[in-house]
Amino acid sequence: MTGKVCGAIEKYSLLSEGDSVIAALSGGADSATLLHILYSIKEKYNLTLYAAHLNHQLRGEEAERDENFCKILCEKYNIRLFIKRADIKALAASQRISEELCGRNARYEFFEELSSSLGAKVATAHTSSDNAETLLFNLARGASVTGAGAIPPRRGNIIRPLIELTREEIEAYCRENSLEYVTDSTNLSDKYTRNRIRHNLVPLFRELNPSFEQAALRFSRDAAEAADYLSVAAKQALADCKTDYGYDAQGLLKLHPAVVNTALYTLCKENGARPERRLIELIARILSTGGAVKLSGCAAVCTQGVLRFVKDNSESEKYCLPLDGKMTIAFGDRFFQISYNDSDKEKRPELRTRRAGDSFTFAARRLTKPLRRALAEQKVPSELRDSVPVIALGSEALWCPPLGFSKKGLEYKENKIIMITEVAK
């Protein structure tokens, strides 16, 4: 069994020589096995071992029993144990989430705190049985290929050395090595979704395939690899389709639908919107038809062949400043340094946002247009036009980022009165 765990450690590059590792310890069979195996390979990898136990305070005396058991077990191995208590019931009620989810969040927050302070990896006792249950749970909720990846062997500083073992193998290991452990009574109740899956669904799948857990693990690893490939392809696609004000809709439409959906999923997350499948499909549709999709906190808008995400609170802040010396301004992802050199205070241009009545004269065509229309022709999104920085003299625009210098503005540039340089972020 230890050899199988070491095989997984090498296969997924979970440990390196001299690592510090925190074993997530509940006191159950899985975590007791994890601690015992890590202790047995301690010399092999020159590990520094710790353990961490979170008391959820949900099961009264039983929770106290589990905490005391973890203390005794760590004393036996001479392993430093970190304990934290959290009132999960009250916390879940205040956050309006299930106790199951709240407990999970609290555990990982605790592990992350310790990992950061100790400079250590965190080993959890997840098995292939846990992976199979998570896979079924995610599929039932309508998971994408990412969710089909279920429990990864490694996620950041979280490692899962037991991921290729089944729960039956864990119990056999405990018997063979006379390992004591405690049993969480809530694991026997179908009150929790995962227990219902474990007690009712998994046995049915085992009837179809006695090696169901191993088959599910292989599927999850394939799905994780596919999800990783799509993520890389989507990031490249977004980079290729990036425009000044969003993303080229036609460029996105030329891509494989799986890449497009992953790219839209990425954009939703980056803009703080929940990337639900239904919304992703609606956004994909407006790439060809144009329109808008309301999201949480923002909207996906596709006009003039450009897809962009608009925040709900995107009202621009108006400003007006007289040019004076050197100034640095930002517009979108671009930064400009402005130098003004003139002593004439009566005819000093202003740096401000666009106003109604502003005009712009194109130097090459000697054609004057309302600044609003000139910006629209440059496909500047409507919600950005009022926040475009403008250097103006009265209502005559001398310069703005999307258009550059006007005919009058070039005179200021040629006489080195106004010098503008785009600078790195």
C-alpha positions as CSV (number, residue, x, y, z in Angstrom):
1,M,0.0,0.0,0.0
2,T,2.8,2.4,0.9
3,G,4.4,1.6,-2.5
4,K,1.1,2.5,-4.3
5,V,1.1,5.8,-2.4
6,C,4.7,6.5,-3.3
7,G,3.9,5.7,-6.9
8,A,1.2,8.4,-6.9
9,I,3.5,10.8,-5.2
10,E,6.1,10.3,-8.0
11,K,3.4,10.2,-10.8
12,Y,1.9,13.5,-9.8
13,S,5.0,15.2,-8.3
14,L,3.4,15.7,-4.9
15,L,6.5,15.7,-2.8
16,S,10.1,16.9,-3.1
17,E,13.2,16.2,-0.9
18,G,13.0,18.2,2.3
19,D,9.4,19.3,2.1
20,S,7.4,20.4,5.1
21,V,3.9,18.8,5.1
22,I,0.8,19.4,7.1
23,A,-1.5,16.4,7.3
24,A,-5.2,17.3,7.5
25,L,-6.3,15.2,10.4
26,S,-9.9,14.5,11.2
27,G,-9.2,11.3,13.1
28,G,-11.1,9.1,10.7
29,A,-9.7,6.0,8.9
30,D,-8.6,8.0,5.8
31,S,-6.7,10.7,7.7
32,A,-5.2,8.2,10.2
33,T,-3.9,6.2,7.2
34,L,-2.5,9.4,5.7
35,L,-0.6,10.4,8.8
36,H,0.7,6.8,9.3
37,I,2.0,6.6,5.7
38,L,3.5,10.1,5.7
39,Y,5.3,9.1,8.9
40,S,6.5,5.9,7.4
41,I,8.0,7.7,4.3
42,K,9.3,10.6,6.4
43,E,13.0,9.5,6.1
44,K,12.6,8.6,2.4
45,Y,11.7,12.2,1.5
46,N,13.4,13.9,4.5
47,L,10.0,15.4,5.5
48,T,9.1,17.8,8.3
49,L,5.7,16.7,9.4
50,Y,2.8,18.6,11.1
51,A,-0.9,17.9,11.6
52,A,-3.9,20.1,11.7
53,H,-7.4,19.4,13.1
54,L,-10.5,21.7,12.9
55,N,-13.1,21.1,15.5
56,H,-16.4,22.0,13.9
57,Q,-18.3,21.9,17.2
58,L,-21.2,20.2,15.5
59,R,-21.4,16.9,17.3
60,G,-20.9,17.8,21.0
61,E,-19.0,15.1,22.9
62,E,-18.2,13.3,19.7
63,A,-16.3,16.3,18.4
64,E,-14.4,16.5,21.7
65,R,-13.6,12.8,21.4
66,D,-12.2,13.4,17.8
67,E,-10.0,16.3,19.0
68,N,-8.6,14.3,21.9
69,F,-7.9,11.3,19.6
70,C,-5.9,13.5,17.2
71,K,-3.9,14.8,20.2
72,I,-3.1,11.3,21.4
73,L,-2.2,10.1,17.9
74,C,0.2,13.0,17.2
75,E,1.8,12.5,20.6
76,K,2.5,8.9,19.6
77,Y,4.3,10.0,16.4
78,N,5.8,13.1,18.1
79,I,4.2,15.3,15.5
80,R,3.2,18.9,16.2
81,L,-0.6,19.3,16.0
82,F,-2.4,22.5,15.3
83,I,-6.0,22.7,16.5
84,K,-8.7,25.3,15.7
85,R,-12.3,25.5,16.9
86,A,-15.1,27.0,14.7
87,D,-18.8,27.3,15.4
88,I,-19.8,26.0,12.0
89,K,-23.5,26.0,12.7
90,A,-23.6,29.7,13.6
91,L,-21.2,30.6,10.8
92,A,-23.2,28.7,8.2
93,A,-26.4,30.4,9.4
94,S,-24.8,33.9,9.2
95,Q,-23.4,33.2,5.7
96,R,-26.6,31.5,4.6
97,I,-24.8,28.4,3.3
98,S,-25.0,24.7,4.2
99,E,-23.0,23.4,7.2
100,E,-21.3,21.0,4.8
101,L,-20.0,23.9,2.6
102,C,-19.2,26.1,5.5
103,G,-17.1,23.4,7.2
104,R,-15.2,22.8,4.0
105,N,-14.5,26.5,3.6
106,A,-13.4,26.8,7.2
107,R,-11.0,23.8,7.0
108,Y,-9.3,25.1,3.9
109,E,-9.0,28.6,5.3
110,F,-7.3,27.1,8.4
111,F,-5.0,25.0,6.2
112,E,-4.0,28.0,4.1
113,E,-3.2,30.0,7.2
114,L,-0.9,27.2,8.5
115,S,0.6,26.6,5.1
116,S,1.6,30.2,4.7
117,S,3.0,30.6,8.2
118,L,4.9,27.3,8.1
119,G,5.9,27.3,4.5
120,A,4.4,23.8,4.1
121,K,2.3,21.8,1.7
122,V,-1.1,20.5,3.0
123,A,-1.8,16.8,2.5
124,T,-5.5,15.8,2.5
125,A,-6.7,12.3,2.8
126,H,-8.9,12.2,-0.3
127,T,-9.2,8.9,-2.0
128,S,-10.4,7.6,-5.4
129,S,-13.7,6.8,-3.7
130,D,-14.0,10.5,-2.7
131,N,-13.2,11.4,-6.3
132,A,-15.9,9.2,-7.7
133,E,-18.5,10.7,-5.3
134,T,-17.4,14.2,-6.2
135,L,-17.6,13.4,-9.9
136,L,-21.2,12.2,-9.5
137,F,-22.1,15.2,-7.3
138,N,-20.7,17.6,-9.9
139,L,-22.4,15.9,-12.9
140,A,-25.7,16.0,-11.0
141,R,-25.3,19.7,-10.7
142,G,-24.6,20.2,-14.4
143,A,-20.8,20.4,-14.3
144,S,-18.7,21.4,-17.3
145,V,-15.5,19.5,-18.3
146,T,-13.8,21.4,-15.5
147,G,-16.1,20.0,-12.9
148,A,-15.6,16.5,-14.4
149,G,-12.0,16.8,-13.2
150,A,-13.5,16.2,-9.7
151,I,-10.6,16.1,-7.1
152,P,-7.2,16.9,-8.6
153,P,-4.1,15.1,-7.1
154,R,-2.6,18.5,-6.6
155,R,-4.1,22.0,-6.5
156,G,-1.5,24.7,-5.6
157,N,0.0,23.7,-2.2
158,I,-2.7,21.1,-1.6
159,I,-1.6,17.5,-2.3
160,R,-3.5,14.2,-2.1
161,P,-1.2,11.3,-1.7
162,L,-4.0,8.7,-1.2
163,I,-5.9,9.7,-4.4
164,E,-5.4,6.3,-6.1
165,L,-6.6,4.3,-3.1
166,T,-10.1,3.1,-2.5
167,R,-11.9,3.4,0.8
168,E,-11.8,-0.5,1.0
169,E,-8.0,-0.4,0.6
170,I,-7.8,2.2,3.4
171,E,-9.9,0.0,5.8
172,A,-7.7,-3.0,4.9
173,Y,-4.5,-0.9,5.6
174,C,-5.9,0.0,9.0
175,R,-6.6,-3.6,9.9
176,E,-3.2,-4.8,8.7
177,N,-1.4,-2.1,10.7
178,S,-3.7,-2.2,13.7
179,L,-4.4,1.5,13.2
180,E,-7.0,3.0,15.5
181,Y,-9.4,5.7,14.2
182,V,-12.7,7.3,15.1
183,T,-15.9,7.3,13.1
184,D,-17.9,10.4,12.4
185,S,-21.6,9.5,13.1
186,T,-22.7,12.0,10.5
187,N,-21.2,9.8,7.8
188,L,-23.9,7.3,8.5
189,S,-26.8,9.8,7.8
190,D,-28.3,10.5,4.4
191,K,-28.9,14.1,5.6
192,Y,-25.8,15.1,3.6
193,T,-25.7,14.9,-0.2
194,R,-22.4,13.2,-0.4
195,N,-23.6,10.5,2.0
196,R,-26.6,9.8,-0.2
197,I,-24.3,9.4,-3.2
198,R,-22.0,7.1,-1.2
199,H,-24.7,4.9,0.2
200,N,-27.1,4.7,-2.8
201,L,-25.5,5.7,-6.1
202,V,-21.9,4.3,-5.9
203,P,-23.1,0.7,-5.1
204,L,-25.2,0.8,-8.3
205,F,-22.2,1.8,-10.3
206,R,-20.1,-0.9,-8.7
207,E,-22.6,-3.4,-9.9
208,L,-22.0,-2.3,-13.4
209,N,-18.2,-2.1,-12.9
210,P,-16.5,-3.4,-9.7
211,S,-13.6,-1.1,-10.5
212,F,-15.8,2.0,-10.8
213,E,-13.6,4.2,-8.6
214,Q,-10.5,3.5,-10.7
215,A,-12.6,4.1,-13.9
216,A,-13.9,7.4,-12.5
217,L,-10.4,8.5,-11.5
218,R,-9.1,7.8,-15.1
219,F,-12.1,9.8,-16.5
220,S,-11.5,12.7,-14.1
221,R,-7.8,12.9,-15.1
222,D,-8.7,12.9,-18.8
223,A,-11.3,15.6,-18.2
224,A,-8.8,17.7,-16.2
225,E,-6.2,17.4,-19.0
226,A,-8.9,18.5,-21.5
227,A,-10.0,21.4,-19.3
228,D,-6.3,22.5,-19.0
229,Y,-5.9,22.4,-22.8
230,L,-9.0,24.4,-23.4
231,S,-8.0,26.9,-20.8
232,V,-4.6,27.5,-22.5
233,A,-6.3,27.7,-26.0
234,A,-8.9,30.1,-24.6
235,K,-6.3,32.4,-23.1
236,Q,-4.4,32.5,-26.5
237,A,-7.7,33.1,-28.3
238,L,-8.5,36.1,-26.1
239,A,-5.1,37.5,-26.6
240,D,-5.4,37.1,-30.4
241,C,-8.9,38.6,-30.5
242,K,-8.2,41.6,-28.1
243,T,-9.0,45.0,-29.5
244,D,-8.7,48.4,-28.0
245,Y,-12.1,48.2,-26.4
246,G,-12.9,44.5,-26.1
247,Y,-12.7,41.4,-28.2
248,D,-13.3,40.9,-31.9
249,A,-16.5,39.0,-32.2
250,Q,-15.8,37.6,-35.7
251,G,-12.4,36.4,-34.5
252,L,-14.0,34.5,-31.7
253,L,-16.7,33.0,-33.9
254,K,-14.0,31.4,-36.1
255,L,-12.8,29.3,-33.2
256,H,-14.0,25.9,-32.1
257,P,-17.2,26.2,-29.9
258,A,-15.4,24.5,-27.0
259,V,-12.7,27.2,-27.1
260,V,-15.2,30.0,-27.4
261,N,-17.2,28.7,-24.4
262,T,-14.1,28.4,-22.3
263,A,-13.0,31.9,-23.3
264,L,-16.4,33.4,-22.4
265,Y,-16.3,31.4,-19.1
266,T,-12.9,33.0,-18.4
267,L,-14.2,36.5,-19.2
268,C,-17.3,36.1,-17.0
269,K,-15.1,35.1,-14.0
270,E,-12.6,38.0,-14.7
271,N,-15.5,40.4,-14.6
272,G,-17.0,39.0,-11.4
273,A,-20.0,37.4,-13.0
274,R,-21.2,33.8,-12.3
275,P,-20.3,31.8,-15.4
276,E,-23.5,29.8,-15.7
277,R,-23.9,27.6,-18.8
278,R,-27.2,29.3,-19.8
279,L,-25.5,32.7,-19.8
280,I,-22.5,31.5,-21.7
281,E,-24.8,30.3,-24.4
282,L,-26.5,33.6,-24.6
283,I,-23.2,35.5,-24.8
284,A,-22.1,33.2,-27.6
285,R,-25.3,34.0,-29.5
286,I,-24.8,37.8,-29.4
287,L,-21.4,37.4,-30.9
288,S,-23.2,36.9,-34.3
289,T,-26.4,38.8,-33.6
290,G,-25.3,41.7,-31.5
291,G,-27.0,42.7,-28.3
292,A,-26.5,42.4,-24.5
293,V,-26.7,39.8,-21.8
294,K,-27.4,41.0,-18.2
295,L,-25.0,39.3,-15.7
296,S,-24.5,39.7,-12.0
297,G,-22.7,43.1,-11.5
298,C,-22.2,43.7,-15.2
299,A,-23.4,43.1,-18.7
300,A,-21.9,41.4,-21.8
301,V,-22.4,43.8,-24.8
302,C,-21.6,43.1,-28.4
303,T,-21.9,46.1,-30.8
304,Q,-20.0,47.1,-33.9
305,G,-18.4,43.6,-33.9
306,V,-16.8,44.1,-30.5
307,L,-17.6,42.1,-27.3
308,R,-17.0,43.9,-24.1
309,F,-18.1,43.7,-20.4
310,V,-19.7,46.7,-18.9
311,K,-19.8,47.2,-15.1
312,D,-23.2,48.2,-13.6
313,N,-21.5,51.2,-11.9
314,S,-19.6,52.3,-15.0
315,E,-20.6,56.0,-14.8
316,S,-17.6,58.1,-15.6
317,E,-16.3,60.7,-13.2
318,K,-16.2,64.1,-14.8
319,Y,-13.1,66.3,-14.4
320,C,-11.5,69.5,-15.8
321,L,-7.9,70.5,-15.2
322,P,-5.9,73.3,-16.7
323,L,-2.8,72.0,-18.4
324,D,0.3,72.7,-16.3
325,G,3.8,71.1,-16.5
326,K,3.7,67.4,-16.6
327,M,0.7,65.2,-16.1
328,T,0.1,61.4,-16.5
329,I,-3.4,60.1,-17.5
330,A,-4.9,56.7,-18.2
331,F,-7.4,55.6,-20.7
332,G,-8.3,51.9,-20.5
333,D,-5.0,50.0,-20.5
334,R,-3.0,52.9,-22.0
335,F,-1.1,55.5,-20.1
336,F,0.0,58.9,-21.5
337,Q,2.5,61.5,-20.2
338,I,1.5,65.0,-21.1
339,S,4.0,67.9,-21.1
340,Y,2.8,71.5,-21.4
341,N,5.1,74.4,-22.0
342,D,3.5,77.8,-22.4
343,S,3.2,80.9,-20.2
344,D,0.0,82.2,-21.8
345,K,-2.6,81.7,-19.1
346,E,-5.5,83.2,-20.9
347,K,-5.5,80.7,-23.7
348,R,-4.4,77.7,-21.7
349,P,-6.0,74.4,-22.9
350,E,-7.8,72.1,-20.5
351,L,-7.6,68.4,-19.8
352,R,-11.1,67.2,-19.3
353,T,-13.7,64.6,-20.2
354,R,-15.9,65.0,-23.3
355,R,-18.6,67.6,-23.3
356,A,-21.7,68.1,-25.6
357,G,-20.7,70.4,-28.4
358,D,-17.1,69.4,-28.6
359,S,-15.7,69.1,-32.2
360,F,-12.7,67.5,-33.8
361,T,-11.0,68.6,-37.0
362,F,-9.1,65.8,-38.8
363,A,-5.7,67.2,-40.0
364,A,-5.4,65.0,-43.1
365,R,-9.0,65.6,-44.4
366,R,-9.5,69.1,-43.0
367,L,-12.9,67.8,-42.0
368,T,-14.6,68.9,-38.8
369,K,-17.0,66.5,-37.0
370,P,-18.7,66.5,-33.6
371,L,-16.3,64.7,-31.3
372,R,-19.1,62.3,-30.3
373,R,-19.5,61.1,-33.9
374,A,-15.7,60.9,-34.5
375,L,-15.4,58.7,-31.5
376,A,-18.3,56.5,-32.6
377,E,-16.6,56.1,-36.0
378,Q,-13.5,54.8,-34.2
379,K,-15.8,52.2,-32.5
380,V,-15.2,53.7,-29.0
381,P,-18.0,52.0,-26.9
382,S,-20.8,54.4,-26.0
383,E,-20.3,53.9,-22.3
384,L,-16.6,55.0,-22.6
385,R,-17.1,58.1,-24.8
386,D,-18.0,60.3,-21.8
387,S,-14.8,59.2,-20.0
388,V,-12.4,59.8,-22.9
389,P,-9.7,62.3,-21.8
390,V,-9.7,65.3,-24.1
391,I,-7.3,68.3,-24.3
392,A,-9.4,71.1,-25.5
393,L,-9.4,74.8,-26.1
394,G,-13.0,75.9,-25.5
395,S,-15.1,73.3,-27.4
396,E,-12.3,72.5,-29.9
397,A,-10.6,69.2,-29.2
398,L,-6.8,69.4,-29.7
399,W,-6.1,65.8,-28.8
400,C,-7.7,62.6,-27.4
401,P,-6.3,59.0,-27.2
402,P,-8.5,57.3,-29.9
403,L,-8.0,60.1,-32.5
404,G,-4.6,61.6,-31.7
405,F,-3.9,65.3,-32.5
406,S,-6.4,67.4,-34.4
407,K,-5.4,69.9,-37.1
408,K,-5.2,72.7,-34.4
409,G,-3.6,70.3,-32.0
410,L,-0.7,69.6,-34.4
411,E,0.2,73.3,-34.2
412,Y,0.7,72.9,-30.5
413,K,2.7,69.7,-31.0
414,E,5.0,71.2,-33.7
415,N,5.7,74.2,-31.6
416,K,6.5,71.8,-28.7
417,I,3.8,73.4,-26.5
418,I,2.0,70.1,-26.0
419,M,4.1,66.9,-26.0
420,I,2.4,63.6,-25.4
421,T,4.2,60.2,-25.0
422,E,2.5,56.9,-24.4
423,V,4.3,55.1,-21.5
424,A,4.3,51.7,-20.1
425,K,1.9,50.8,-17.3
